[in-house]
Amino acid sequence: MCAKDPKDFPKLKNDAFLRACHGQETNHVPVWCMRQAGRYLPEFREFRAGKDFFETCRSPAACCELTLQPLRRFPFDAAIIFSDILVIPQAMGMDVQMVAGKGPTFPEPLKEPEDLLLLQPKVDVNKELGYVFKAITLTRHKLDGKVPLIGFTGAPWTLMAYMIEGGGSTTHSKAKRWLYRHPEASHKLLKMLTDVIVEYLLGQVAAGAQALQVFESHAGCLGPVEFQEFSLPYLRDIARKVKDQLKESGQDVPMIVFAKDGHYGLEDLSQSHYEVVGLDWTIDPRSARERTGGKVSLQGNMDPCALYAPKERISEIVKKMLEGFGTRGYIANLGHGLYPDMDPENVGAFVEAVHTHSRHLNLK
């Protein structure tokens, strides 16, 4: 699976992110950004110009370069492999295209339960997704131990929603129709996705990923009852199965769950076998601490749009956020990914503010 034995990986020089995942003390609050390898960087746009999105995803060298670009600019405390959550539906046999101005598109989405027969029931992740594993191994070596490398996946419900909607949606009514009209078929699909995701995450760790994030990006369109039935059990299954497998080989890889707009499920998420719960900007930091009761580390949650503010204002917002979360068991991030029109200088100001203010708070 790996080009080199993981023992050959360079020694990690900055472990602040991993320490924070485990709730240990750090000199400063670690920080990274979702979509830190993204279109807001001119070098990213230049590198990606004229290239098909998923072709880029299938090139380990390209993914490695795009992962490293933000690290050359900013002193982030973690890297996240450049890839996409929709490589899993592709591995299961679905056609997914990235259409300019529209985003991810499935020309033939799932319409009725019998369409599940068109999916690959068993996926050989090494064969279908080996390009991601190669990208992770290559990137671990090229990072030269500078910071840890995060692997990731989409969560079952979020992937199911894309596979039925055929792309992005504001209501997710086609996917939710399945939950109400075809609950058995919905569970069958969610279980199929869970099985692939577990193998995929284990493959990422074997390739060199030092932490894993599960993106439940569409939690917000579910109510608490639907979340309890169609999202949470599968999120818990993923963490439990991955950890059980890793324990057998004596590995301890922290896992992060990010259920966007799933604030109603915060208590449940904090008892779901993940070390870290990621938060969007709709949750008050102090309230999140109280509701999770110190069971997990927290990650987030500045409104990405705060990066449109002047640098001095960004610094004030970061200071208030840090005071709310406290500096222990905390990873600074945005409450969602970076947007393409954001100024890289303001991203730099965000990272600097996190490091500076957290060092001052730690001295108090």
C-alpha positions as CSV (number, residue, x, y, z in Angstrom):
1,M,0.0,0.0,0.0
2,C,2.8,2.5,0.9
3,A,5.8,3.4,-1.2
4,K,7.9,3.2,1.9
5,D,7.6,1.7,5.3
6,P,6.0,4.2,7.6
7,K,9.0,3.9,10.0
8,D,11.0,5.8,7.4
9,F,8.8,8.9,7.8
10,P,10.7,12.0,9.1
11,K,10.4,12.7,12.8
12,L,7.6,15.1,13.7
13,K,8.9,18.5,14.8
14,N,5.6,20.2,15.8
15,D,3.2,18.0,17.7
16,A,1.0,20.8,19.1
17,F,-2.0,19.7,17.0
18,L,-1.8,16.0,18.1
19,R,-1.3,17.1,21.7
20,A,-4.4,19.3,21.6
21,C,-6.5,16.5,20.1
22,H,-5.7,14.5,23.2
23,G,-6.4,17.4,25.6
24,Q,-2.7,17.8,26.5
25,E,-0.9,21.1,27.2
26,T,0.6,23.1,24.3
27,N,2.8,26.2,24.2
28,H,0.3,27.8,21.8
29,V,-3.2,26.8,20.4
30,P,-2.6,24.9,17.2
31,V,-4.5,26.2,14.1
32,W,-5.3,25.0,10.6
33,C,-8.1,25.8,8.2
34,M,-10.6,23.7,6.4
35,R,-9.9,24.2,2.6
36,Q,-6.5,25.7,3.4
37,A,-5.4,24.2,0.1
38,G,-7.9,26.2,-2.0
39,R,-8.8,28.8,-4.6
40,Y,-8.1,31.7,-2.4
41,L,-4.3,31.1,-3.1
42,P,-3.1,32.4,-6.4
43,E,-0.5,29.6,-6.6
44,F,-3.4,27.1,-6.2
45,R,-5.4,28.7,-9.1
46,E,-2.3,28.8,-11.3
47,F,-1.4,25.1,-10.6
48,R,-5.0,23.9,-11.2
49,A,-5.6,26.0,-14.3
50,G,-7.0,24.0,-17.2
51,K,-6.9,20.7,-15.3
52,D,-9.9,18.5,-14.5
53,F,-10.6,18.5,-10.8
54,F,-10.9,14.7,-10.3
55,E,-7.9,14.1,-12.5
56,T,-5.9,16.3,-10.1
57,C,-7.3,14.2,-7.2
58,R,-6.0,11.1,-8.9
59,S,-2.5,12.5,-9.2
60,P,-0.4,11.9,-6.0
61,A,2.2,14.4,-7.0
62,A,-0.5,17.1,-7.7
63,C,-2.3,16.4,-4.4
64,C,1.0,16.6,-2.5
65,E,1.9,19.9,-4.1
66,L,-1.5,21.4,-3.3
67,T,-1.4,20.2,0.3
68,L,2.0,21.8,0.8
69,Q,1.3,25.2,-0.8
70,P,-0.5,26.8,2.2
71,L,2.3,25.5,4.5
72,R,4.9,27.5,2.5
73,R,2.9,30.6,3.2
74,F,1.5,30.2,6.7
75,P,2.8,28.6,9.9
76,F,-0.2,26.2,10.1
77,D,0.1,23.5,12.8
78,A,-1.4,20.7,10.6
79,A,-1.7,19.8,6.9
80,I,-4.8,18.1,5.4
81,I,-4.4,16.0,2.3
82,F,-5.9,17.6,-0.8
83,S,-8.7,15.3,-2.0
84,D,-12.5,15.2,-2.1
85,I,-15.2,13.4,-0.2
86,L,-16.8,12.3,-3.4
87,V,-14.0,9.9,-4.3
88,I,-16.0,7.3,-2.3
89,P,-19.1,7.3,-4.6
90,Q,-16.8,7.1,-7.5
91,A,-15.1,4.0,-6.0
92,M,-18.6,2.5,-5.6
93,G,-19.1,2.9,-9.4
94,M,-20.9,6.2,-9.7
95,D,-19.9,8.8,-12.2
96,V,-19.1,12.2,-10.6
97,Q,-18.0,15.3,-12.5
98,M,-16.9,18.7,-11.3
99,V,-18.8,21.2,-13.5
100,A,-17.5,24.7,-13.7
101,G,-19.9,27.2,-12.0
102,K,-22.1,24.3,-10.7
103,G,-19.9,22.1,-8.5
104,P,-20.0,18.3,-8.1
105,T,-22.5,16.7,-10.4
106,F,-23.8,13.1,-10.7
107,P,-25.2,12.6,-14.2
108,E,-27.1,9.5,-13.0
109,P,-28.0,9.9,-9.3
110,L,-29.8,7.2,-7.3
111,K,-33.5,7.6,-7.8
112,E,-35.2,4.4,-6.3
113,P,-34.0,1.7,-3.9
114,E,-33.4,-0.8,-6.8
115,D,-30.6,1.6,-8.0
116,L,-28.5,0.3,-5.0
117,L,-28.0,-2.8,-7.2
118,L,-25.9,-0.6,-9.5
119,L,-23.3,0.1,-6.8
120,Q,-20.3,-2.0,-6.1
121,P,-21.3,-4.0,-3.0
122,K,-17.6,-4.6,-2.0
123,V,-15.0,-2.0,-2.8
124,D,-11.3,-2.9,-2.9
125,V,-10.0,0.4,-1.5
126,N,-6.4,-0.2,-2.4
127,K,-7.4,-0.7,-6.0
128,E,-10.0,2.1,-6.3
129,L,-8.6,4.7,-3.9
130,G,-4.9,3.8,-3.9
131,Y,-4.1,7.1,-5.4
132,V,-5.2,8.8,-2.2
133,F,-2.9,6.5,-0.2
134,K,0.0,7.2,-2.5
135,A,-0.6,11.0,-2.1
136,I,-0.6,10.7,1.7
137,T,2.6,8.7,1.8
138,L,4.4,11.1,-0.6
139,T,3.1,14.1,1.3
140,R,4.2,12.7,4.7
141,H,7.8,12.5,3.3
142,K,7.7,15.9,1.6
143,L,6.4,17.5,4.8
144,D,9.6,16.4,6.4
145,G,8.1,16.2,9.9
146,K,7.1,19.9,9.8
147,V,3.5,19.3,11.0
148,P,1.1,16.3,11.2
149,L,-0.9,15.2,8.2
150,I,-4.7,14.8,8.4
151,G,-6.7,12.4,6.3
152,F,-10.4,12.7,5.9
153,T,-13.7,11.3,4.5
154,G,-17.3,12.4,4.0
155,A,-19.8,10.8,6.5
156,P,-22.4,8.3,5.2
157,W,-25.4,10.6,5.4
158,T,-23.6,13.5,3.6
159,L,-22.4,11.1,0.8
160,M,-25.9,9.6,0.5
161,A,-27.3,13.0,0.1
162,Y,-25.0,13.8,-2.8
163,M,-25.6,10.4,-4.4
164,I,-29.4,11.0,-4.4
165,E,-29.6,14.7,-5.0
166,G,-27.0,14.5,-7.9
167,G,-25.1,17.5,-6.5
168,G,-25.5,20.3,-4.1
169,S,-28.9,21.2,-2.7
170,T,-30.5,23.7,-0.3
171,T,-33.3,21.4,0.9
172,H,-31.9,17.9,0.3
173,S,-35.6,16.9,-0.2
174,K,-34.8,14.1,-2.6
175,A,-32.4,12.5,-0.2
176,K,-34.7,13.1,2.8
177,R,-37.6,11.6,0.8
178,W,-35.6,8.3,1.0
179,L,-35.4,8.6,4.8
180,Y,-39.1,8.8,5.1
181,R,-40.3,6.7,2.2
182,H,-37.5,4.1,2.0
183,P,-36.0,3.8,5.5
184,E,-34.8,0.2,5.0
185,A,-33.0,1.1,1.7
186,S,-31.6,4.2,3.4
187,H,-30.0,2.1,6.1
188,K,-28.7,-0.4,3.6
189,L,-27.0,2.4,1.6
190,L,-25.6,4.1,4.8
191,K,-24.2,0.7,5.9
192,M,-22.6,0.1,2.5
193,L,-21.0,3.6,2.8
194,T,-19.9,3.0,6.4
195,D,-18.1,-0.3,5.4
196,V,-16.1,1.5,2.6
197,I,-15.3,4.5,4.8
198,V,-13.9,2.3,7.6
199,E,-11.5,0.6,5.1
200,Y,-10.7,3.9,3.4
201,L,-9.7,5.5,6.7
202,L,-7.6,2.5,7.8
203,G,-5.9,2.7,4.4
204,Q,-5.1,6.4,5.0
205,V,-3.6,5.6,8.4
206,A,-1.5,2.8,6.9
207,A,-0.3,5.3,4.2
208,G,0.8,7.8,6.9
209,A,-2.2,9.9,8.0
210,Q,-1.6,11.0,11.6
211,A,-5.2,12.2,12.3
212,L,-8.6,11.7,10.6
213,Q,-11.6,14.0,10.2
214,V,-15.1,12.8,9.3
215,F,-17.1,15.5,7.5
216,E,-20.9,15.3,8.2
217,S,-21.4,18.5,6.1
218,H,-25.2,18.0,5.7
219,A,-26.1,17.4,9.4
220,G,-28.0,20.7,9.4
221,C,-30.8,19.5,7.1
222,L,-31.7,16.7,9.5
223,G,-33.8,17.2,12.6
224,P,-32.7,15.7,16.0
225,V,-34.8,12.5,15.4
226,E,-33.5,11.8,11.9
227,F,-29.9,12.6,13.1
228,Q,-30.3,10.0,15.8
229,E,-31.4,7.4,13.3
230,F,-29.6,8.1,10.1
231,S,-26.4,9.9,11.0
232,L,-25.2,9.4,14.6
233,P,-25.2,5.5,14.6
234,Y,-23.0,5.4,11.5
235,L,-20.6,8.2,12.8
236,R,-20.2,6.1,16.0
237,D,-19.7,2.9,14.0
238,I,-16.9,4.4,11.9
239,A,-15.0,5.7,14.9
240,R,-15.4,2.5,16.9
241,K,-14.4,0.2,14.0
242,V,-11.4,2.2,13.0
243,K,-10.2,2.4,16.6
244,D,-10.7,-1.3,17.2
245,Q,-8.6,-2.1,14.1
246,L,-5.9,0.4,15.0
247,K,-5.7,-0.9,18.6
248,E,-4.8,-4.3,17.3
249,S,-1.6,-2.9,15.8
250,G,-1.0,-0.6,18.8
251,Q,-1.8,2.6,16.9
252,D,-3.5,5.7,18.4
253,V,-4.7,8.1,15.7
254,P,-7.0,10.9,16.9
255,M,-10.3,11.3,15.1
256,I,-12.3,14.5,14.6
257,V,-16.0,14.6,13.8
258,F,-17.4,17.8,12.2
259,A,-21.2,17.8,11.9
260,K,-22.0,21.2,10.4
261,D,-25.1,22.9,11.8
262,G,-25.6,19.8,14.0
263,H,-25.6,21.9,17.2
264,Y,-28.6,19.8,18.5
265,G,-26.3,16.8,18.6
266,L,-23.4,18.2,20.5
267,E,-23.8,16.1,23.6
268,D,-24.2,12.9,21.6
269,L,-21.2,13.7,19.3
270,S,-19.0,14.2,22.4
271,Q,-19.8,10.6,23.4
272,S,-19.2,9.0,20.0
273,H,-15.6,7.7,20.3
274,Y,-14.0,10.8,18.7
275,E,-11.3,12.7,20.5
276,V,-12.3,16.0,18.9
277,V,-15.6,17.6,17.9
278,G,-15.5,20.3,15.2
279,L,-17.9,23.2,15.6
280,D,-19.4,25.7,13.1
281,W,-19.8,29.4,14.0
282,T,-23.4,29.1,15.2
283,I,-22.3,27.7,18.5
284,D,-21.0,29.8,21.4
285,P,-17.6,28.5,22.6
286,R,-18.4,28.6,26.4
287,S,-21.7,26.9,25.8
288,A,-19.9,24.2,23.7
289,R,-17.5,23.6,26.6
290,E,-20.3,23.2,29.1
291,R,-22.4,20.9,26.8
292,T,-19.5,18.6,26.0
293,G,-18.4,18.5,29.7
294,G,-14.7,18.2,29.1
295,K,-15.1,14.8,27.4
296,V,-13.5,15.9,24.1
297,S,-11.3,18.5,22.6
298,L,-13.0,21.1,20.5
299,Q,-12.1,22.5,17.1
300,G,-13.4,25.7,15.3
301,N,-15.2,27.9,15.0
302,M,-14.6,31.4,13.7
303,D,-17.1,32.5,11.1
304,P,-15.1,32.3,7.8
305,C,-16.7,35.7,6.8
306,A,-14.8,37.3,9.7
307,L,-11.8,37.1,7.4
308,Y,-13.3,39.9,5.3
309,A,-12.7,42.2,8.3
310,P,-9.6,44.4,8.7
311,K,-6.7,42.6,10.4
312,E,-7.1,44.4,13.7
313,R,-10.7,43.3,13.9
314,I,-9.7,39.7,13.1
315,S,-7.2,39.8,16.0
316,E,-10.0,41.0,18.4
317,I,-12.4,38.2,17.2
318,V,-9.7,35.6,17.6
319,K,-8.9,36.8,21.1
320,K,-12.5,36.6,22.2
321,M,-12.8,33.1,20.6
322,L,-9.7,31.9,22.5
323,E,-11.0,33.3,25.8
324,G,-14.3,31.4,25.2
325,F,-12.7,28.1,24.4
326,G,-9.7,28.3,26.7
327,T,-6.3,27.2,25.4
328,R,-6.3,23.5,26.4
329,G,-8.0,20.8,24.5
330,Y,-8.6,23.3,21.7
331,I,-7.7,23.6,18.0
332,A,-8.4,26.9,16.3
333,N,-10.1,26.7,12.9
334,L,-12.9,28.3,11.0
335,G,-16.5,27.1,11.3
336,H,-16.4,26.1,7.6
337,G,-13.9,26.1,4.8
338,L,-12.2,29.1,3.3
339,Y,-14.0,30.9,0.4
340,P,-12.3,31.5,-2.9
341,D,-12.4,35.3,-2.7
342,M,-10.6,35.6,0.6
343,D,-7.4,37.5,0.9
344,P,-4.4,35.3,1.8
345,E,-3.0,38.1,4.0
346,N,-6.1,38.0,6.2
347,V,-5.7,34.2,6.6
348,G,-2.1,34.9,7.7
349,A,-3.4,37.5,10.2
350,F,-5.8,34.8,11.6
351,V,-3.0,32.3,12.1
352,E,-0.7,34.9,13.7
353,A,-3.5,36.1,16.0
354,V,-4.2,32.5,17.2
355,H,-0.5,31.9,18.0
356,T,0.1,35.3,19.6
357,H,-3.0,35.6,21.8
358,S,-2.9,31.9,22.9
359,R,0.8,32.3,24.0
360,H,-0.2,35.4,26.1
361,L,-3.2,33.6,27.6
362,N,-1.0,30.6,28.5
363,L,1.3,33.0,30.4
364,K,-1.5,34.2,32.7
